[in-house]
């Protein structure tokens, strides 16, 4: 009897195992089919597949192993599942899955999840801001990418997210991203930030002031100015005031040009504000540092940028500073005049072309280069004789920038006896925004062989193929250097050396 019972048990077990294997195989095949439906071009089919997978509890475990594109499509499908009015359980599972996808290591699924959660509106807020059950909010628990994606979703949700984000400002782990989201929302989102900017909690206050600066919120000026009195918030406040750009802040920031730890940020902020009242203090601090022999390259560069940003109002002061006894002050003044294009600065800059320091001469030459500045052409031509190539090169570039008024003076140098000046003239003509091709073609018929040669070289540098027929003619009929110059120019143009 025992052998028979044992055999029956074996048969029963075998039947059960076979049935189980068959069931699992069918289920697996069905799951694979549903996952494949996520790639359908029909959004409704995608949504139905996602919903069925959610109802079976299969999507959470299966999705991480799917391709990046499929995960991205799933995010859009899950949003559609919610919009179609799925059950409470399925809706919750869909939003939870989107909160997982917004943490995805790949960009496409993360972006799709961010868009989906933002588009779903208020239902997404707990998962993004507050947390649900064991699920921590993305703005606290995600990596930097996920947090940024959550902020973007909240910005899309807008006003409905403001109360939750306002409450999150009281949570040390969530306040930074909450503040960023409020700033992006704007409107109603600004009010809690302004309140936080006056908080007794300096950590929260600093975050709020930074965000108000990032979004250039003019109402943030007062709390930021007040925060200058707090050493731990001073740098944040200076940067924010610079970003806001309100001139009321300039006198409050100027004193910090004397602070070694803050002077570079103060210079940057003052440049962004562009108030002429900052020009003299900037130059004075450059003078003091030079006198003390304190090397601060960052402050020098930011101070120069600030002087350039202040603009025409500072021209008289900068022009006077070109006569300073201090090299870095003269250099900064010349640099500060570079983009003003103010005719009143020309005499002082021309005088600075003879400065004993090459940095100043170079900066002055560069500052004279604006379109149509005919008064600067003769002194810049003379500056081509500068013993330092940096100043001479700056003069070439400025002559090119001046354009038409410099064409004939440069053309006259092409026929000179100094090869260096001929090269400078050629470079200047070739670099002009509107290159004088017609004038150079005319010069290829000059009686002076030097002009013909350098005209051909310059046409090659310019790269205008309309010059090709004349260059081909020169390559076929000229001799010596002229023929070589024409051939080289044609090679640069990428055309045959003889007419076909």
C-alpha positions as CSV (number, residue, x, y, z in Angstrom):
1,X,0.0,0.0,0.0
2,X,2.8,2.4,0.9
3,X,4.4,2.4,-2.5
4,X,0.9,3.1,-4.1
5,X,0.3,6.1,-1.7
6,X,3.7,7.4,-2.3
7,X,3.2,7.2,-6.1
8,X,-0.1,9.0,-5.8
9,X,1.5,11.8,-3.8
10,X,4.2,12.1,-6.4
11,X,1.6,12.4,-9.1
12,X,-0.4,15.0,-7.2
13,X,2.7,17.1,-6.5
14,X,3.8,16.8,-10.1
15,X,0.3,17.9,-11.3
16,X,0.3,20.9,-8.9
17,X,3.9,21.9,-10.0
18,X,2.9,21.6,-13.6
19,X,-0.2,23.7,-13.0
20,X,1.9,26.3,-11.1
21,X,4.5,26.4,-13.8
22,X,1.8,26.8,-16.4
23,X,0.2,29.6,-14.4
24,X,3.5,31.4,-13.9
25,X,4.4,31.0,-17.5
26,X,1.1,32.4,-18.6
27,X,1.3,35.2,-16.1
28,X,4.9,36.0,-17.1
29,X,3.9,36.0,-20.8
30,X,0.9,38.3,-19.9
31,X,3.2,40.6,-18.0
32,X,5.7,40.7,-20.9
33,X,2.8,41.5,-23.3
34,X,1.6,44.3,-21.0
35,X,5.1,45.8,-20.7
36,X,5.3,45.7,-24.4
37,X,2.1,47.6,-24.6
38,X,3.8,50.5,-22.8
39,X,5.6,51.1,-26.1
40,X,2.3,51.4,-28.0
41,X,1.7,54.5,-30.1
42,X,-1.8,54.7,-28.6
43,X,-1.7,56.6,-25.3
44,X,-4.9,54.8,-24.2
45,X,-3.4,51.4,-24.8
46,X,-0.3,52.5,-22.8
47,X,-2.5,53.7,-19.9
48,X,-4.5,50.5,-19.9
49,X,-1.4,48.4,-19.8
50,X,0.0,50.5,-16.9
51,X,-3.2,50.3,-15.0
52,X,-3.4,46.5,-15.3
53,X,0.2,46.2,-14.2
54,X,-0.5,48.4,-11.2
55,X,-3.6,46.4,-10.3
56,X,-1.5,43.2,-10.4
57,X,1.2,44.8,-8.3
58,X,3.7,44.0,-11.0
59,X,4.9,47.4,-12.2
60,X,7.0,48.4,-9.3
61,X,9.3,45.4,-9.5
62,X,9.4,45.2,-13.3
63,X,9.9,48.8,-14.2
64,X,13.5,49.4,-13.1
65,X,14.7,46.7,-15.5
66,X,13.0,48.3,-18.5
67,X,14.7,50.4,-21.1
68,X,15.0,54.2,-20.5
69,X,12.6,55.1,-23.2
70,X,10.0,52.6,-21.9
71,X,10.3,54.1,-18.4
72,X,9.7,57.5,-19.8
73,X,6.6,56.4,-21.7
74,X,5.4,54.7,-18.5
75,X,5.5,58.1,-16.6
76,X,3.2,59.6,-19.2
77,X,0.9,56.6,-19.1
78,X,0.6,56.7,-15.3
79,X,-0.5,60.3,-15.5
80,X,-3.2,59.3,-17.9
81,X,-4.3,56.5,-15.6
82,X,-4.9,59.0,-12.9
83,X,-6.7,61.5,-15.2
84,X,-9.0,58.7,-16.5
85,X,-10.4,58.4,-12.9
86,X,-8.9,55.1,-11.7
87,X,-9.8,53.8,-8.2
88,X,-8.2,55.3,-5.1
89,X,-5.8,52.4,-4.7
90,X,-4.7,52.5,-8.3
91,X,-4.4,56.3,-8.3
92,X,-2.2,56.1,-5.2
93,X,-0.1,53.4,-6.7
94,X,0.4,55.4,-9.9
95,X,1.5,58.6,-8.1
96,X,3.8,56.5,-5.9
97,X,5.4,55.1,-9.0
98,X,5.8,58.5,-10.5
99,X,7.5,59.6,-7.2
100,X,9.9,56.7,-7.8
101,X,10.5,57.6,-11.4
102,X,11.3,61.2,-10.6
103,X,14.3,59.8,-8.8
104,X,15.3,57.8,-11.9
105,X,19.1,58.0,-12.7
106,X,18.3,58.7,-16.3
107,X,17.1,62.0,-17.6
108,X,14.2,61.0,-19.9
109,X,12.2,59.1,-17.3
110,X,13.0,61.7,-14.6
111,X,11.8,64.6,-16.9
112,X,8.7,62.7,-17.9
113,X,7.8,62.0,-14.3
114,X,8.4,65.6,-13.4
115,X,6.1,66.7,-16.1
116,X,3.5,64.1,-15.1
117,X,3.5,65.0,-11.4
118,X,3.4,68.7,-12.3
119,X,0.5,68.2,-14.6
120,X,-1.5,66.1,-12.0
121,X,-1.6,69.1,-9.7
122,X,-2.5,69.0,-6.0
123,X,-2.6,65.2,-5.8
124,X,1.2,65.1,-6.3
125,X,2.0,67.6,-3.5
126,X,2.2,65.2,-0.6
127,X,4.7,63.0,-2.4
128,X,6.8,65.9,-3.4
129,X,6.7,68.1,-0.3
130,X,5.3,66.3,2.8
131,X,5.8,62.6,2.4
132,X,3.2,59.8,2.5
133,X,3.4,57.0,5.0
134,X,6.9,55.5,4.7
135,X,7.6,57.5,1.5
136,X,9.7,60.6,2.2
137,X,9.1,63.7,0.1
138,X,11.3,64.0,-2.9
139,X,12.5,67.5,-2.0
140,X,14.1,65.9,1.1
141,X,15.0,62.4,0.1
142,X,16.0,62.6,-3.5
143,X,19.5,63.4,-4.9
144,X,20.2,66.8,-6.3
145,X,18.8,65.9,-9.7
146,X,15.6,64.5,-8.2
147,X,15.2,67.6,-6.0
148,X,15.5,69.9,-8.9
149,X,13.0,67.8,-10.9
150,X,10.6,68.0,-8.0
151,X,11.0,71.8,-7.8
152,X,10.2,72.1,-11.5
153,X,7.0,70.0,-10.9
154,X,6.0,72.2,-8.0
155,X,6.5,75.3,-10.1
156,X,4.1,73.8,-12.7
157,X,1.6,73.1,-9.9
158,X,1.9,76.7,-8.8
159,X,-0.5,78.2,-6.3
160,X,-2.0,75.0,-4.8
161,X,1.5,74.0,-3.7
162,X,2.2,77.2,-1.8
163,X,0.7,76.2,1.6
164,X,2.6,73.0,1.8
165,X,5.8,74.6,0.7
166,X,5.3,77.4,3.2
167,X,4.9,74.8,6.0
168,X,8.0,73.0,4.6
169,X,10.1,76.1,5.3
170,X,10.0,75.1,9.0
171,X,11.6,71.7,8.2
172,X,15.4,72.0,8.1
173,X,15.7,69.1,5.6
174,X,13.1,70.5,3.2
175,X,13.3,74.3,3.4
176,X,16.0,74.9,0.8
177,X,14.1,73.2,-2.0
178,X,10.8,74.5,-0.7
179,X,12.2,78.1,-0.9
180,X,13.5,77.5,-4.5
181,X,10.0,76.2,-5.5
182,X,8.3,79.2,-4.0
183,X,10.6,81.5,-5.9
184,X,9.9,79.7,-9.1
185,X,6.2,79.9,-8.5
186,X,6.4,83.6,-7.9
187,X,3.2,85.6,-7.1
188,X,1.7,84.0,-4.0
189,X,5.0,82.1,-3.4
190,X,6.9,85.4,-2.8
191,X,5.0,86.3,0.4
192,X,6.2,83.4,2.5
193,X,9.7,84.0,1.2
194,X,9.6,87.7,2.3
195,X,8.3,86.6,5.7
196,X,11.2,84.1,6.0
197,X,13.7,86.8,4.9
198,X,12.9,88.5,8.2
199,X,13.0,85.4,10.3
200,X,14.9,85.1,13.6
201,X,16.2,81.8,12.2
202,X,19.3,83.0,10.3
203,X,19.6,79.7,8.4
204,X,16.1,80.1,7.0
205,X,16.6,83.8,6.5
206,X,19.7,83.3,4.4
207,X,17.9,80.7,2.2
208,X,15.0,83.1,1.6
209,X,17.3,86.0,0.8
210,X,19.3,83.9,-1.6
211,X,16.1,82.8,-3.5
212,X,14.7,86.4,-3.5
213,X,18.0,87.4,-5.2
214,X,17.9,84.5,-7.6
215,X,14.4,85.5,-8.8
216,X,15.4,89.2,-8.8
217,X,12.6,90.1,-6.5
218,X,12.7,93.8,-5.8
219,X,10.9,93.5,-2.5
220,X,13.8,91.5,-1.2
221,X,16.0,94.6,-1.1
222,X,15.0,95.7,2.4
223,X,15.5,92.4,4.2
224,X,18.8,91.8,2.3
225,X,20.1,95.3,3.3
226,X,19.1,94.6,6.9
227,X,20.9,91.2,6.8
228,X,24.2,93.0,6.0
229,X,24.5,93.6,9.7
230,X,24.8,89.9,10.4
231,X,28.3,88.5,9.5
232,X,27.0,85.0,8.7
233,X,24.5,86.4,6.2
234,X,26.5,89.2,4.8
235,X,27.9,87.5,1.7
236,X,24.5,86.0,0.8
237,X,22.9,89.4,1.2
238,X,25.6,91.1,-1.0
239,X,25.1,88.6,-3.8
240,X,21.4,88.8,-3.6
241,X,21.4,92.6,-3.8
242,X,23.6,92.5,-6.8
243,X,21.2,90.1,-8.6
244,X,18.2,92.3,-7.7
245,X,20.1,95.3,-9.1
246,X,18.4,98.0,-7.1
247,X,20.5,101.2,-6.8
248,X,19.4,101.7,-3.3
249,X,21.7,99.0,-2.3
250,X,24.9,100.5,-3.7
251,X,25.9,102.7,-0.8
252,X,25.2,99.8,1.6
253,X,27.6,97.5,-0.3
254,X,30.4,100.0,-1.0
255,X,32.0,99.7,2.5
256,X,32.6,96.0,1.9
257,X,35.1,96.7,-0.8
258,X,37.5,97.1,2.0
259,X,36.7,93.6,3.5
260,X,39.3,91.1,2.1
261,X,36.8,88.3,2.3
262,X,33.9,90.1,0.6
263,X,35.5,92.7,-1.7
264,X,35.2,90.5,-4.8
265,X,31.6,89.7,-4.2
266,X,30.9,93.4,-3.4
267,X,32.6,94.5,-6.7
268,X,30.5,92.0,-8.6
269,X,27.3,93.2,-7.0
270,X,28.2,96.8,-7.6
271,X,28.9,96.1,-11.2
272,X,25.5,94.4,-11.6
273,X,23.8,97.3,-10.0
274,X,25.8,99.7,-12.2
275,X,25.7,102.8,-9.9
276,X,28.3,105.4,-10.8
277,X,28.8,106.1,-7.0
278,X,30.7,102.8,-7.0
279,X,33.3,103.9,-9.5
280,X,35.5,106.0,-7.3
281,X,35.6,103.5,-4.4
282,X,36.5,100.7,-6.8
283,X,39.4,102.7,-8.2
284,X,40.5,103.7,-4.7
285,X,40.5,100.1,-3.5
286,X,42.6,99.1,-6.5
287,X,45.0,101.9,-5.6
288,X,45.2,100.8,-2.0
289,X,45.9,97.1,-2.9
290,X,48.6,98.2,-5.3
291,X,50.2,100.4,-2.8
292,X,50.2,97.6,-0.2
293,X,51.4,95.2,-2.9
294,X,48.5,92.8,-2.2
295,X,47.9,90.5,-5.2
296,X,44.2,90.0,-5.6
297,X,43.6,88.9,-9.2
298,X,40.0,88.0,-8.6
299,X,39.2,91.4,-7.2
300,X,41.1,93.1,-10.0
301,X,39.1,91.2,-12.7
302,X,35.8,91.8,-10.9
303,X,36.6,95.4,-10.2
304,X,37.3,96.0,-13.9
305,X,34.1,94.2,-14.9
306,X,32.2,96.4,-12.5
307,X,33.7,99.6,-13.9
308,X,32.8,98.4,-17.4
309,X,29.2,97.8,-16.3
310,X,28.8,101.2,-14.7
311,X,28.9,102.7,-18.2
312,X,29.0,106.3,-19.6
313,X,28.4,108.0,-16.3
314,X,31.8,106.9,-15.1
315,X,33.7,108.1,-18.2
316,X,35.0,111.4,-16.8
317,X,36.3,109.6,-13.6
318,X,37.9,106.8,-15.6
319,X,39.5,109.2,-18.0
320,X,41.1,111.1,-15.1
321,X,42.2,107.9,-13.5
322,X,44.4,107.2,-16.6
323,X,46.8,109.7,-15.2
324,X,47.1,107.9,-11.8
325,X,50.5,107.1,-10.4
326,X,49.4,103.5,-9.9
327,X,49.7,101.0,-12.8
328,X,46.7,98.9,-11.8
329,X,44.5,101.9,-11.5
330,X,45.5,103.1,-14.9
331,X,45.0,99.6,-16.3
332,X,41.6,99.3,-14.7
333,X,40.5,102.7,-15.9
334,X,41.5,101.8,-19.5
335,X,39.7,98.5,-19.2
336,X,36.7,100.2,-17.7
337,X,36.4,102.5,-20.8
338,X,36.6,99.6,-23.2
339,X,32.9,99.2,-24.0
340,X,31.6,102.7,-23.4
341,X,32.3,104.0,-27.0
342,X,32.4,107.5,-25.6
343,X,34.1,110.1,-27.8
344,X,35.0,112.0,-24.7
345,X,37.4,109.2,-23.6
346,X,39.4,109.3,-26.8
347,X,42.0,112.0,-25.8
348,X,42.8,110.3,-22.5
349,X,43.0,106.9,-24.2
350,X,45.3,108.2,-26.9
351,X,47.6,109.6,-24.3
352,X,47.6,106.2,-22.6
353,X,49.0,104.6,-25.7
354,X,52.3,106.0,-24.5
355,X,52.0,104.7,-21.0
356,X,55.2,103.2,-19.6
357,X,53.4,100.0,-18.8
358,X,52.4,97.6,-21.6
359,X,49.3,96.5,-19.8
360,X,47.9,100.0,-19.9
361,X,49.0,100.6,-23.5
362,X,47.3,97.4,-24.6
363,X,44.1,98.1,-22.7
364,X,44.0,101.7,-24.1
365,X,44.5,100.4,-27.6
366,X,41.7,97.9,-27.1
367,X,39.4,100.5,-25.7
368,X,39.7,102.7,-28.8
369,X,38.3,100.1,-31.1
370,X,34.7,100.8,-31.9
371,X,33.0,101.1,-35.2
372,X,33.5,104.4,-36.9
373,X,35.9,105.9,-34.4
374,X,37.9,107.8,-37.0
375,X,39.7,110.0,-34.5
376,X,41.5,107.0,-33.1
377,X,42.9,105.8,-36.5
378,X,46.1,107.9,-36.7
379,X,47.2,107.1,-33.1
380,X,46.5,103.4,-33.5
381,X,48.4,103.4,-36.8
382,X,51.3,104.9,-34.8
383,X,50.8,102.3,-32.0
384,X,51.7,99.6,-34.5
385,X,55.3,100.6,-33.8
386,X,55.0,99.6,-30.2
387,X,57.9,97.5,-29.1
388,X,55.6,95.0,-27.3
389,X,53.6,92.8,-29.7
390,X,50.6,92.8,-27.3
391,X,50.0,96.5,-27.6
392,X,50.6,96.4,-31.4
393,X,48.2,93.4,-31.8
394,X,45.5,95.3,-29.8
395,X,45.9,98.2,-32.1
396,X,45.4,95.9,-35.1
397,X,42.2,94.5,-33.7
398,X,40.9,98.0,-32.9
399,X,41.6,99.2,-36.4
400,X,39.7,96.3,-37.7
401,X,36.8,97.1,-35.4
402,X,36.8,100.8,-36.5
403,X,36.2,99.6,-40.0
404,X,35.8,101.9,-43.0
405,X,37.8,104.9,-41.6
406,X,40.8,102.7,-41.2
407,X,40.7,101.1,-44.7
408,X,42.9,103.6,-46.6
409,X,45.5,104.1,-43.8
410,X,45.9,100.3,-43.7
411,X,46.0,100.0,-47.5
412,X,48.9,102.6,-47.5
413,X,50.9,100.3,-45.2
414,X,50.6,97.4,-47.5
415,X,53.0,99.1,-49.9
416,X,55.4,100.1,-47.3
417,X,58.9,98.8,-46.7
418,X,58.3,97.2,-43.3
419,X,57.1,93.6,-43.5
420,X,55.9,93.6,-39.9
421,X,53.6,96.6,-40.6
422,X,52.5,95.1,-43.9
423,X,51.4,92.0,-42.0
424,X,49.6,94.1,-39.4
425,X,47.8,96.0,-42.1
426,X,46.8,92.8,-43.8
427,X,45.5,91.3,-40.6
428,X,43.5,94.5,-39.8
429,X,41.9,94.6,-43.2
430,X,41.1,90.8,-43.1
431,X,39.5,91.1,-39.6
432,X,37.1,93.8,-40.5
433,X,33.4,92.9,-40.1
434,X,32.8,94.2,-43.6
435,X,36.0,93.3,-45.3
436,X,37.0,95.7,-48.2
437,X,37.1,93.0,-50.9
438,X,36.5,95.4,-53.8
439,X,39.2,97.8,-52.6
440,X,41.7,94.9,-52.3
441,X,40.8,93.6,-55.8
442,X,41.5,97.1,-57.1
443,X,44.8,97.0,-55.3
444,X,45.9,93.8,-57.1
445,X,46.2,96.1,-60.2
446,X,48.5,98.6,-58.4
447,X,51.7,99.5,-60.0
448,X,53.5,98.7,-56.7
449,X,54.3,95.0,-56.5
450,X,54.3,95.0,-52.7
451,X,50.7,96.1,-52.7
452,X,49.7,93.5,-55.3
453,X,51.3,90.8,-53.2
454,X,49.8,91.8,-49.9
455,X,46.4,92.4,-51.4
456,X,46.4,88.8,-52.7
457,X,47.5,87.5,-49.3
458,X,44.7,89.5,-47.6
459,X,42.1,88.3,-50.0
460,X,43.1,84.7,-49.1
461,X,42.7,85.5,-45.4
462,X,39.2,87.0,-45.9
463,X,38.0,83.9,-47.7
464,X,35.6,85.5,-50.2
465,X,35.4,83.4,-53.3
466,X,34.4,86.3,-55.4
467,X,38.1,87.1,-55.5
468,X,38.9,83.7,-57.1
469,X,38.9,84.7,-60.8
470,X,41.4,87.6,-60.2
471,X,43.6,85.4,-58.0
472,X,43.6,82.7,-60.7
473,X,44.6,85.3,-63.2
474,X,47.5,86.4,-61.0
475,X,48.6,82.8,-60.4
476,X,48.8,82.3,-64.1
477,X,50.5,85.5,-65.2
478,X,52.4,87.0,-62.2
479,X,55.9,86.1,-61.2
480,X,57.8,85.5,-58.0
481,X,56.2,86.5,-54.7
482,X,53.0,87.7,-56.3
483,X,52.4,84.4,-58.0
484,X,53.2,82.5,-54.8
485,X,50.8,84.9,-52.8
486,X,48.0,84.3,-55.3
487,X,48.5,80.5,-55.2
488,X,48.4,80.5,-51.4
489,X,45.3,82.6,-51.4
490,X,43.5,80.2,-53.8
491,X,44.4,77.3,-51.6
492,X,42.8,79.0,-48.7
493,X,39.7,79.6,-50.8
494,X,39.7,76.0,-51.8
495,X,39.6,76.6,-55.6
496,X,42.0,75.6,-58.4
497,X,45.0,77.7,-59.1
498,X,44.0,78.2,-62.8
499,X,40.7,78.8,-64.4
500,X,39.2,75.6,-65.7
